């Protein structure tokens, strides 16, 4: 595969990594319930708090995918 093709695939994968937390947190009806609770904390709250480190992981993945593409001519 050519370098530019690989770069485009990596950028598309990085975009998906950045989109995953947005989709998971913007559509509130997916997690708007009180059950199941975790140590007395309703699902609505602990689901959002679980995404704090989850977002960091997705952002790290997007960074690692795009780290070497800055100097390429197809940017």
C-alpha positions, -999 to +999 in steps of 0.1 A: +000+000+000+013+035-008+023+058+020-006+082+013-031+054+013-019+042+047-019+078+060-055+082+049-065+050+067-047+061+098-065+095+098-099+078+093-091+054+122-081+084+143-114+102+134-133+071+146-113+071+178-124+107+184-160+101+175-165+071+198-167+091+231-189+117+215-214+092+203-214+073+236-220+104+256-242+126+235-270+101+230-284+104+266-313+080+263-288+051+261-278+057+297-305+078+313-317+051+337-310+047+374-304+010+372-280-008+374-264+010+403-228+006+414-223+009+451-254+030+454-245+054+425-271+054+397-260+042+363-264+077+348-235+090+369-211+061+369-214+057+332-203+092+326-175+090+351-163+057+335-159+076+302-133+101+318-104+075+316-121+060+285-119+093+266-082+095+276-076+061+261-094+070+228-075+103+226-042+085+231-051+061+204-059+089+180-027+107+188-006+075+183-023+069+149-016+105+137+018+110+153+039+104+123+017+119+096+025+156+101+054+159+077+039+138+049+031+156+016-006+146+015-016+165+047 
